[in-house]
C-alpha cells in the first residue's frame, strides 16, 4: 500500500510541477484551455504566480516530502488539503456558475477521483504504521 500511495501522490505532484512550470512560463496558455482572455498585464501576472508558481511550489514540496524526507502520510495530507480546497471551490462554483462543462468538468472529475484515491491510500498507510 505504501508503494501505491507513494506512486499516486508522486504522479499528482509531478503533474503539479509540470503544469506549474508551463503556466509560469506560458501564462497565456490558459486562454487556449478555457474560454477566457487575459487582457491586462496583471491578469497574466496572476496566472503566472497563482497557477504557475503555486502549483510548482506545492508539487515540489510534496515531492520533497515523499522522496527526501520520507514523510508519506504528510505528503498525502498536503495533497488532500490542496485537492479538498479545489473541491470546495468547485462546490462554490456549482452554486455560482452552475454545472461545469468542457475542460472544467474534466478537471472536477479528476480532482474528485484524486482526492478519494489519496484519502484512501493515506488512511491505509497511516493505519498500517
C-alpha positions in Angstrom: 0.0 0.0 0.0 2.9 2.3 0.7 4.1 1.9 -2.9 0.7 2.6 -4.3 0.3 5.7 -2.1 3.8 7.0 -3.0 3.1 6.4 -6.7 -0.3 8.2 -6.7 0.9 11.2 -4.7 4.2 11.4 -6.7 2.3 11.4 -10.1 0.0 14.1 -8.8 2.9 16.2 -7.6 4.8 15.7 -10.9 1.7 16.9 -12.7 1.6 20.0 -10.5 5.3 20.7 -11.1 4.8 20.3 -14.9 1.6 22.4 -15.0 3.2 25.0 -12.7 6.3 25.4 -14.9 4.2 25.5 -18.1 1.8 28.2 -16.7 4.6 30.2 -15.1 6.5 30.3 -18.5 3.4 30.4 -20.7 0.6 32.1 -18.7 -1.4 32.9 -21.9 -1.8 29.1 -22.5 -4.7 29.4 -20.1 -6.6 31.2 -22.9 -6.3 28.1 -25.1 -7.6 25.9 -22.3 -10.6 28.0 -21.1 -13.0 30.5 -22.6 -11.2 33.5 -21.1 -8.8 36.1 -22.3 -6.1 37.9 -20.4 -6.3 41.5 -21.5 -4.3 43.2 -18.7 -0.7 42.6 -17.6 -1.9 42.0 -14.0 -4.1 39.1 -15.3 -1.1 37.5 -16.9 0.9 38.1 -13.7 -1.8 36.4 -11.6 -1.9 33.3 -13.8 1.9 33.2 -13.7 2.0 33.5 -9.9 -1.1 31.8 -8.7 -1.5 29.0 -11.2 2.2 28.6 -12.1 4.1 29.5 -9.0 1.8 28.0 -6.5 1.4 24.7 -8.4 5.1 24.5 -8.9 5.8 25.1 -5.3 3.2 22.7 -3.9 4.3 20.0 -6.3 8.0 20.4 -5.4 7.2 20.4 -1.7 5.1 17.2 -1.9 7.9 15.5 -3.9 10.4 16.6 -1.3 8.3 15.2 1.5 7.9 11.8 -0.3 11.4 11.3 -1.7 13.7 13.2 0.6 12.0 13.5 4.0 10.2 10.1 3.7 7.0 11.7 5.1 4.5 9.7 3.1 1.4 10.5 5.3 2.3 14.2 5.5 2.7 14.3 1.7 -0.7 12.7 1.3 -2.2 15.2 3.8 -0.9 18.2 1.9 -2.3 16.7 -1.3 -5.6 16.1 0.4 -5.7 19.7 1.7 -4.9 21.1 -1.8 -7.5 18.9 -3.5 -10.0 19.4 -0.7 -9.7 23.2 -1.3 -10.1 22.7 -5.0 -13.3 20.7 -4.4 -14.7 23.3 -2.1 -14.1 25.9 -4.7 -15.8 23.6 -7.3 -18.8 23.3 -5.0 -18.9 27.1 -4.7 -18.8 27.2 -8.5 -21.7 24.8 -8.7 -23.7 27.3 -6.7 -22.4 30.4 -8.5 -22.0 29.3 -12.1 -23.9 26.0 -12.4 -22.7 22.6 -13.5 -19.3 22.8 -15.2 -18.7 21.6 -18.8 -15.8 21.0 -21.1 -12.3 21.1 -19.5 -13.7 22.3 -16.2 -16.0 19.3 -15.9 -13.0 17.0 -16.7 -10.9 18.8 -14.1 -13.6 18.5 -11.5 -13.9 14.7 -12.1 -10.1 14.4 -12.0 -9.8 16.3 -8.7 -12.6 14.3 -7.1 -11.0 11.0 -8.1 -7.6 12.1 -6.9 -9.0 13.3 -3.6 -10.6 10.0 -2.9 -7.6 7.9 -4.1 -5.2 9.9 -1.9 -7.6 9.8 1.0 -7.9 6.0 0.8 -4.2 5.4 0.4 -3.2 8.0 3.1 -5.6 6.4 5.6 -4.3 2.9 4.8 -0.6 3.9 5.2 -1.3 5.9 8.4 -3.3 3.0 9.9 -0.6 0.5 8.9 2.2 2.3 10.7 
